[in-house]
Amino acid sequence: MKKRNLHRDRVEFLIDQIRNSGYMMISRKYGKYLPPPSPIDNLEVDAVARFKKRIAIGITLNEEELDRATLESKISTLFRGRRSNSRITLFIGVPKVHLYKAKIAISHLPEELRKRIRVVPLSD
């Protein structure tokens, strides 16, 4: 039960950060009025938002999911799974203690993907 509440709190904080960036929610997890987002190529997504024609996808990751190969695979799949790649921004929520590990893993990605990724530190 506590783990679910922790995940829910992290998703809520990530959604707040996406909204603060000017996006409007289309779907989100744990929402009262919006439907949950559908998976993208069998990957679970926490939020989908849009601003004009730009789309934002929000995911939260834990320590195990920050493995470099796993993270690169997920990011590539998320960008491939949508039609208009150039207009997608990916918000990745990671626990503060693993922020450095996430930034290192993302730094190995191609430049065109890196500039469309925003890492959001989440409280523990």
C-alpha positions in Angstrom: 0.0 0.0 0.0 2.8 2.4 0.9 4.6 1.7 -2.4 1.5 2.5 -4.4 1.1 5.8 -2.5 4.7 6.7 -3.1 4.3 6.0 -6.9 1.1 8.0 -6.9 2.8 11.0 -5.2 5.6 10.8 -7.7 3.2 10.8 -10.6 1.3 13.7 -9.2 4.6 15.7 -8.8 5.6 14.8 -12.4 2.2 16.0 -13.7 2.6 19.3 -11.8 5.9 19.8 -13.5 4.4 19.1 -16.9 1.6 21.5 -16.3 4.0 24.2 -15.1 5.8 23.8 -18.5 2.5 25.0 -20.2 1.1 21.6 -21.2 -2.5 20.6 -20.8 -3.2 17.0 -19.6 -4.9 14.7 -22.1 -4.6 11.5 -20.0 -3.0 10.6 -16.7 -2.7 7.9 -14.2 -4.7 8.2 -10.9 -6.9 10.9 -12.4 -10.4 11.5 -11.3 -11.7 13.1 -14.5 -9.2 12.1 -17.2 -8.6 8.5 -18.5 -5.4 6.7 -17.9 -2.9 6.8 -20.8 -2.7 3.8 -23.0 0.6 2.0 -23.2 3.0 2.8 -26.0 4.4 -0.4 -27.4 3.7 -2.2 -24.1 5.5 0.5 -22.1 3.6 2.0 -19.2 3.1 5.8 -19.5 2.1 8.0 -16.5 0.9 11.1 -18.4 0.2 12.4 -21.8 -0.2 16.2 -22.4 -0.2 18.6 -25.2 0.6 22.3 -26.0 -0.7 23.3 -29.4 0.7 20.6 -31.7 3.4 19.5 -29.3 3.0 16.3 -27.2 4.5 15.6 -23.8 4.9 12.1 -22.4 5.6 11.7 -18.7 7.1 8.6 -17.1 8.5 7.8 -13.7 11.4 5.5 -13.2 12.8 3.7 -10.2 16.4 2.6 -9.6 16.1 -0.7 -11.5 14.8 1.1 -14.6 17.7 3.5 -14.7 20.1 0.8 -16.1 21.6 2.4 -19.2 20.6 -0.2 -21.7 17.1 -0.5 -20.3 16.6 3.3 -20.3 17.9 3.8 -23.8 15.6 1.0 -25.0 12.5 2.6 -23.3 13.3 6.1 -24.6 13.8 4.9 -28.2 10.6 2.9 -28.0 8.6 5.9 -26.7 9.9 8.2 -29.4 9.3 5.6 -32.1 5.8 4.7 -30.8 4.4 8.1 -31.6 3.7 9.5 -35.1 5.3 13.0 -35.0 8.7 12.4 -33.4 9.9 16.0 -33.7 7.1 17.4 -31.6 7.4 15.1 -28.6 9.0 16.1 -25.3 9.7 13.3 -22.8 9.5 14.2 -19.1 11.3 11.5 -17.0 10.7 11.6 -13.3 13.5 10.0 -11.2 14.1 10.0 -7.4 16.5 12.8 -6.4 19.1 10.3 -5.1 19.3 8.7 -8.6 19.3 12.0 -10.6 23.0 11.8 -11.5 22.7 8.2 -12.7 19.8 9.2 -14.9 21.6 12.2 -16.4 24.7 10.0 -17.2 22.5 7.4 -18.9 20.7 10.1 -21.0 24.0 11.7 -21.9 24.9 8.6 -24.0 21.8 9.1 -26.2 21.9 10.8 -29.6 21.7 14.7 -29.5 18.3 14.8 -31.3 16.8 12.7 -28.5 18.6 14.4 -25.6 17.4 17.9 -26.4 13.7 16.6 -26.2 14.1 15.0 -22.7 13.5 16.8 -19.4 14.6 15.0 -16.2 12.5 15.9 -13.2 13.9 15.2 -9.7 11.2 13.6 -7.5 11.2 13.7 -3.8 11.6 10.4 -1.8 
